[in-house]
Structure formats: C-alpha cells, structure tokens
Amino acid sequence: MEQNSSFAQSATCLKQAVPFMVKYQIPLSPMNYAIWYCYVLGKEPELNQKLDEILMEHGTCPPENAKALFDEFLSEQDLALFHEMSDLVKGTLNTVEQEISNTLHCSEEFSAVLSECHVGLHQLKKQNVGTGPEIYDGVLSYVSKLTQESIVMQHNALCFQKKLEVAYSEIKQLQETLTDAQTKASTDKLTGLLNRGKFDDDIIKFCDDPSQFQKVLIFIDIDHFKQFNDEFGHQRGDDVLRKVAQKLQSHSERQGAAYRYGGEEFCILISFSSISEAVGFSNRIREDIAKLSIKDKETGEVLKHISASFGIALYGKEMSWHSLVECADKALYLAKSHGRNRVEVAG
C-alpha cells in the first residue's frame, strides 16, 4: 500500500527531527518543525550552519532566531511539512474508511445471498411432496453457494482485520512519539517542572481563559542563589534548584502549574477567588522552602539555609500577558529590595 510507504518515510523524518527539538527544548510549532525537518534533510546547508551557530551560542534556538531563519531560508509552503504527519494520518483513516465501505459492501452482498438462499430453501420446502433426488440437488446447490460466499466473506474479513492492525500500529506509534516528544520538549530536565517555552505558550491561553476566578502569576526567586554555587559548587546548587522545584510542584499541582522560568527563577500560573488566598498560598510555599537547607553530607550539620522571594501579579481585563509578566517581575523586585524571603503584591 503506497500510503504505508509514505507514512513510514515521513515517520522516519519525524523521529530524526523530534529528538533534536527535545534536546534543545524547541517548542513543537509549525515553524520550528519546518526548520528542523529541513535541518534533518540537509536541503539548506547554510540554514544548518547558522542553526548550529545559534545552538552553540544559546544552547537552544530562541523564537526570534527561529523566525529569522524561517524568513531567510523557508516560506509559507514549508509549513506544510509540519502538517505532513497529520495529513498522512488522515490518509490512513481514509484508507480504513474505504476498507470499511468495501467490507460493508461485501457484507451486503453476503446478506443478499443469504436472503436468496433462505427464500429458495423455503420454496423447496413448500414444493416438497416427496424425497426425490431433485429436492436434494436444490438443497446442495444452495449449500454450495452459501459455502463459497462464506469463504469469500471470511477472506475479506481477514484482509480487513490485517489492514486495521497496520493502521492502528501506525497511528499508535505516531501518537506515542508525539506525546513523548511534547512532554520532553515542555519539561525542564534539571527540575522536572515545565520549562520557559511551555510557559510562553501557556500564559497566552491562561490570560484568554474566561474563568471568573482571579488569574494570578507568581514569580519566585531563590535568595542569594549565586552563593550556593560559589560556596558549595554547582552540583549542590543544582540540588537547591531541585529541592525548591519539588516544593513548588507539590503545592501547585492540584490547582495551577509551576515552571522554571530561567536560572534560579520560577513562576506559577494559578487562579484564586481572592487576593488574600493568593498571598496565603505564596506564604505557605515560602515557609516550606525556608525549612530547606544545605547540610554537610557527613555530619548533617546545616551549612546554609534556603529561602525565596515571591512577587504576585493579578491579571486585569485590559492587561496583556506581557504586562502581567512585568507586574510580577516588579513585585518580585520589591520583595528582594525589602529584605528577601517575603511576598509582595504588584500595585
């Protein structure tokens, strides 16, 4: 089946492109997929060279660089590459639909034969006034016809089953690949929280949500984080990031989403019924984080306590999501300038 071949080839390209996007934490958008699909195919050597330079400099491909690459080397037609897999899925579904139609047609034909034989046997029964050979010949004729049609029906059903199995396997494999890729692409490897790219996508949806509850953005910054790296090394600094991330995750997972915004800075998108609830929520996390510390691995002695500052911004109807981020950032700055290990709300 040509559809199977095309699907397999594109799936191979997808499997080559997606791991790169996951590795460099590239959002799975049409534009990014088009860029990385071309990167894997190597059809634009200059694009590959520039992309490699960007990755060397930033460790990822920022949105503005991706847009510049797309504008320079690709066109709107290349966006079709992103939709290729979904088109192939549709093609597979169309094939299945056609096979269902064919199978139903065969079933209808078989039903017609059954009905014909049923009527014929009934007529023989009515005409039967004895047990002559002609009666047996008639019955055998109908039985033979039913046998032949049954064999054809079974063959068609078996072929249909095999095609269904192939289609299911193809779609299931693609679904698992994409689901796994999207999860990895949206997760920060060190902390396990959602990453900055996922935040940039989610905050737009968050602000557009028509919920009646108060939408809140909370910025969190680990106090004096550089000192942990300087005094205890980067591995212990990474431990601090993981510990704080675990607290944020445990407090927010039921009603919001926690992200690693960058470096030692985190954020939470969440909704509350009042401002006081948002402040109380933030203070509970702050107090929980304040119980954490860096300890001597041999003696258990506390070497340094961990704390964090919180900035809360409330989303208003006339605000853009950019303004919401700016407000939360200003509130966080206030918390740090007022002594750290505290919660501040944007005015």
C-alpha positions as CSV (number, residue, x, y, z in Angstrom):
1,M,0.0,0.0,0.0
2,E,1.6,3.3,-1.1
3,Q,0.1,5.1,1.9
4,N,2.1,2.8,4.3
5,S,5.3,3.6,2.5
6,S,4.8,7.4,2.6
7,F,3.7,7.2,6.2
8,A,6.8,5.2,7.2
9,Q,9.2,7.6,5.4
10,S,7.7,10.7,7.0
11,A,7.6,9.0,10.4
12,T,11.3,8.3,10.0
13,C,12.0,12.0,9.3
14,L,9.9,12.9,12.3
15,K,11.8,10.6,14.5
16,Q,15.0,12.2,13.4
17,A,13.8,15.8,13.8
18,V,11.9,15.5,17.1
19,P,14.9,14.3,19.3
20,F,16.8,17.4,18.2
21,M,13.9,19.6,19.2
22,V,13.6,17.8,22.5
23,K,17.3,18.1,23.2
24,Y,17.4,21.8,22.6
25,Q,13.9,22.4,24.2
26,I,12.4,23.7,21.0
27,P,8.6,24.1,21.1
28,L,6.8,21.8,18.6
29,S,5.3,24.6,16.5
30,P,4.7,24.5,12.7
31,M,7.6,27.0,12.1
32,N,10.0,25.1,14.3
33,Y,9.1,21.7,12.9
34,A,9.6,23.1,9.3
35,I,13.1,24.4,10.3
36,W,14.2,21.1,11.9
37,Y,12.7,19.0,9.2
38,C,14.8,20.9,6.7
39,Y,17.8,20.6,9.1
40,V,17.4,16.8,9.2
41,L,17.0,16.6,5.4
42,G,20.0,18.9,4.9
43,K,18.5,20.6,1.9
44,E,19.7,24.0,3.1
45,P,23.4,23.7,4.2
46,E,23.6,27.4,5.1
47,L,20.5,27.0,7.4
48,N,22.2,24.1,9.1
49,Q,25.4,26.1,9.6
50,K,23.5,29.1,11.1
51,L,21.3,27.0,13.3
52,D,24.4,25.2,14.6
53,E,26.0,28.6,15.5
54,I,22.8,29.7,17.3
55,L,22.8,26.4,19.3
56,M,26.4,26.9,20.2
57,E,25.7,30.4,21.4
58,H,22.4,30.0,23.2
59,G,22.0,26.2,23.9
60,T,18.7,26.4,22.1
61,C,17.1,28.4,19.2
62,P,15.2,31.4,20.7
63,P,12.0,32.4,19.0
64,E,13.4,35.5,17.3
65,N,16.3,33.5,15.8
66,A,13.9,30.8,14.6
67,K,11.7,33.5,12.9
68,A,14.8,35.0,11.2
69,L,15.9,31.5,9.9
70,F,12.4,30.8,8.7
71,D,12.2,34.1,6.9
72,E,15.6,33.7,5.3
73,F,15.5,30.1,4.1
74,L,11.9,28.9,4.1
75,S,8.5,30.0,3.0
76,E,4.9,29.5,4.0
77,Q,4.8,26.4,1.8
78,D,7.3,24.8,4.1
79,L,4.8,25.0,7.0
80,A,3.1,22.1,5.2
81,L,5.9,19.9,6.5
82,F,4.5,20.2,10.0
83,H,1.1,19.1,8.8
84,E,2.5,16.2,6.7
85,M,2.1,13.7,9.5
86,S,-1.4,14.7,10.3
87,D,-2.2,14.6,6.6
88,L,-0.8,11.1,6.5
89,V,-2.9,10.1,9.5
90,K,-5.9,11.4,7.6
91,G,-4.8,9.3,4.6
92,T,-4.6,6.3,6.8
93,L,-8.0,7.0,8.2
94,N,-9.4,7.4,4.6
95,T,-7.9,4.1,3.7
96,V,-9.5,2.5,6.7
97,E,-12.8,4.2,5.8
98,Q,-12.6,2.8,2.3
99,E,-11.9,-0.7,3.6
100,I,-14.9,-0.4,5.9
101,S,-17.0,0.6,2.9
102,N,-15.7,-2.3,0.9
103,T,-16.3,-4.7,3.8
104,L,-19.8,-3.4,4.3
105,H,-20.4,-3.8,0.6
106,C,-19.3,-7.4,0.8
107,S,-21.5,-7.9,3.8
108,E,-24.4,-6.6,1.9
109,E,-23.7,-8.9,-0.9
110,F,-23.4,-11.8,1.5
111,S,-26.7,-10.8,3.2
112,A,-28.3,-10.8,-0.2
113,V,-27.1,-14.3,-0.9
114,L,-28.3,-15.4,2.5
115,S,-31.7,-13.9,1.8
116,E,-31.8,-15.5,-1.7
117,C,-30.9,-19.0,-0.3
118,H,-33.3,-18.6,2.5
119,V,-36.2,-17.8,0.1
120,G,-35.1,-20.6,-2.2
121,L,-34.9,-23.2,0.5
122,H,-38.3,-22.1,1.8
123,Q,-39.8,-22.5,-1.8
124,L,-38.2,-26.0,-1.9
125,K,-39.8,-26.9,1.3
126,K,-43.2,-25.7,0.1
127,Q,-42.8,-27.6,-3.2
128,N,-41.6,-30.8,-1.4
129,V,-44.1,-33.5,-1.9
130,G,-41.6,-36.3,-1.6
131,T,-38.0,-37.1,-1.2
132,G,-36.9,-37.2,-4.8
133,P,-33.3,-36.5,-6.0
134,E,-34.3,-33.1,-7.4
135,I,-35.0,-31.9,-3.8
136,Y,-31.5,-32.9,-2.7
137,D,-30.0,-31.3,-5.8
138,G,-31.7,-28.0,-4.9
139,V,-30.6,-28.1,-1.3
140,L,-27.0,-28.9,-2.2
141,S,-26.9,-26.1,-4.8
142,Y,-27.9,-23.6,-2.1
143,V,-25.5,-25.0,0.5
144,S,-22.6,-24.9,-2.1
145,K,-23.4,-21.3,-2.9
146,L,-23.5,-20.3,0.8
147,T,-20.2,-22.1,1.4
148,Q,-18.5,-20.3,-1.5
149,E,-19.8,-16.9,-0.3
150,S,-18.8,-17.7,3.3
151,I,-15.3,-18.4,2.2
152,V,-15.1,-15.0,0.3
153,M,-16.6,-13.2,3.3
154,Q,-14.1,-14.7,5.7
155,H,-11.2,-13.8,3.3
156,N,-12.4,-10.2,3.1
157,A,-12.9,-10.0,6.9
158,L,-9.3,-11.3,7.4
159,C,-7.8,-8.8,5.0
160,F,-9.8,-6.0,6.6
161,Q,-8.5,-7.1,10.1
162,K,-4.9,-7.1,8.9
163,K,-5.3,-3.6,7.4
164,L,-6.9,-2.4,10.6
165,E,-3.9,-3.8,12.6
166,V,-1.4,-2.0,10.3
167,A,-3.3,1.3,10.6
168,Y,-3.7,1.0,14.3
169,S,0.0,0.3,14.7
170,E,1.0,3.3,12.6
171,I,-1.2,5.8,14.3
172,K,-0.4,4.4,17.8
173,Q,3.3,4.7,17.1
174,L,3.0,8.3,15.9
175,Q,0.8,9.2,18.8
176,E,3.3,7.8,21.3
177,T,6.2,9.5,19.6
178,L,4.5,12.9,19.5
179,T,3.2,12.6,23.1
180,D,6.6,11.7,24.4
181,A,8.2,14.4,22.4
182,Q,5.8,17.1,23.6
183,T,6.3,16.1,27.2
184,K,10.0,16.2,26.9
185,A,10.0,19.4,24.9
186,S,7.9,21.2,27.6
187,T,9.8,19.9,30.7
188,D,12.9,21.3,32.3
189,K,15.4,18.5,32.6
190,L,17.0,19.5,35.8
191,T,13.9,20.2,38.0
192,G,11.2,18.3,36.2
193,L,9.0,21.4,36.2
194,L,7.5,22.8,33.0
195,N,10.0,25.0,31.1
196,R,10.1,28.5,29.8
197,G,8.9,27.6,26.3
198,K,5.9,25.9,27.8
199,F,5.2,29.0,30.0
200,D,5.3,31.2,26.9
201,D,2.6,29.1,25.3
202,D,0.5,28.6,28.5
203,I,0.4,32.2,29.7
204,I,-1.4,33.3,26.5
205,K,-4.1,30.6,27.0
206,F,-4.2,31.4,30.7
207,C,-5.0,35.1,30.1
208,D,-7.6,34.2,27.4
209,D,-9.4,31.8,29.8
210,P,-12.9,33.2,30.5
211,S,-12.8,31.8,34.1
212,Q,-14.5,34.1,36.7
213,F,-11.7,33.4,39.2
214,Q,-8.8,35.8,39.7
215,K,-5.9,34.9,37.5
216,V,-2.6,35.1,39.3
217,L,1.1,35.0,38.1
218,I,3.6,34.4,40.9
219,F,7.3,34.9,40.4
220,I,9.7,33.1,42.7
221,D,13.5,33.8,43.0
222,I,15.8,31.8,45.3
223,D,17.6,34.3,47.6
224,H,21.4,34.7,47.1
225,F,21.5,31.6,44.8
226,K,24.9,32.5,43.4
227,Q,26.4,32.0,46.9
228,F,25.3,28.3,46.8
229,N,27.2,27.8,43.6
230,D,30.3,29.8,44.8
231,E,30.5,28.2,48.3
232,F,29.4,24.6,47.6
233,G,29.8,24.0,43.9
234,H,27.3,23.8,41.0
235,Q,26.1,20.3,41.9
236,R,24.9,21.5,45.3
237,G,23.4,24.5,43.6
238,D,21.5,22.1,41.3
239,D,20.3,20.3,44.4
240,V,18.9,23.6,45.7
241,L,17.0,24.1,42.5
242,R,15.6,20.6,42.6
243,K,14.5,21.0,46.2
244,V,12.7,24.3,45.6
245,A,11.1,22.9,42.5
246,Q,9.7,20.0,44.4
247,K,8.1,22.3,46.9
248,L,6.6,24.4,44.1
249,Q,5.3,21.3,42.4
250,S,3.7,19.8,45.5
251,H,1.9,23.0,46.4
252,S,0.7,23.9,42.9
253,E,0.0,20.6,41.1
254,R,-3.7,20.4,42.1
255,Q,-4.8,23.9,41.1
256,G,-2.0,25.5,39.0
257,A,1.1,24.9,37.0
258,A,4.7,25.5,38.1
259,Y,7.5,26.5,35.7
260,R,11.3,27.0,35.8
261,Y,11.4,30.5,34.2
262,G,15.2,30.6,34.0
263,G,18.2,30.2,36.2
264,E,17.1,30.3,39.8
265,E,13.8,31.9,38.9
266,F,10.5,30.1,38.9
267,C,6.8,31.0,38.3
268,I,3.3,29.7,38.9
269,L,0.2,30.3,36.9
270,I,-2.8,29.8,39.1
271,S,-6.3,31.1,39.9
272,F,-7.9,32.1,43.2
273,S,-11.2,33.6,44.4
274,S,-9.4,36.4,46.2
275,I,-6.1,38.3,46.6
276,S,-5.8,37.1,50.2
277,E,-5.9,33.5,49.0
278,A,-3.0,34.2,46.6
279,V,-0.9,35.8,49.3
280,G,-1.7,32.9,51.8
281,F,-0.8,30.3,49.1
282,S,2.5,32.1,48.4
283,N,3.4,32.4,52.1
284,R,2.8,28.7,52.7
285,I,5.3,27.8,49.9
286,R,7.7,30.4,51.2
287,E,7.6,29.0,54.7
288,D,8.0,25.5,53.4
289,I,11.1,26.5,51.3
290,A,12.5,28.2,54.4
291,K,12.7,24.8,56.1
292,L,15.1,23.6,53.5
293,S,18.9,23.8,53.9
294,I,22.2,22.7,52.6
295,K,23.8,20.2,55.0
296,D,27.2,18.6,55.5
297,K,26.9,15.1,53.9
298,E,29.0,13.5,56.7
299,T,27.9,15.3,59.9
300,G,24.4,16.5,58.9
301,E,25.3,20.0,60.1
302,V,23.3,22.8,58.4
303,L,25.7,24.8,56.3
304,K,23.2,27.3,54.8
305,H,19.5,27.9,54.9
306,I,17.4,28.3,51.7
307,S,14.8,31.0,51.2
308,A,13.0,32.6,48.3
309,S,11.2,35.8,47.5
310,F,7.8,36.0,45.9
311,G,6.2,38.5,43.6
312,I,2.4,38.3,42.8
313,A,0.6,40.0,39.9
314,L,-3.1,39.9,39.3
315,Y,-4.5,39.8,35.8
316,G,-6.9,42.5,34.8
317,K,-9.3,42.7,31.9
318,E,-7.3,45.4,30.0
319,M,-3.9,43.8,30.6
320,S,-1.8,41.9,28.1
321,W,0.2,38.9,29.2
322,H,3.3,40.9,28.7
323,S,2.0,43.4,31.3
324,L,1.2,40.6,33.7
325,V,4.8,39.4,33.5
326,E,6.1,42.9,34.0
327,C,4.0,43.4,37.1
328,A,5.0,40.1,38.6
329,D,8.7,41.0,37.9
330,K,8.3,44.3,39.6
331,A,6.6,42.7,42.6
332,L,9.5,40.2,42.9
333,Y,12.0,43.1,42.8
334,L,10.1,44.8,45.7
335,A,10.3,41.5,47.7
336,K,14.0,41.3,47.2
337,S,14.7,45.0,47.8
338,H,12.6,44.9,51.0
339,G,14.8,42.2,52.6
340,R,14.0,39.0,50.7
341,N,12.2,35.8,52.0
342,R,8.9,37.7,51.7
343,V,5.8,38.1,49.5
344,E,4.9,41.3,47.6
345,V,1.9,42.0,45.5
346,A,2.1,44.3,42.5
347,G,0.2,47.6,42.9
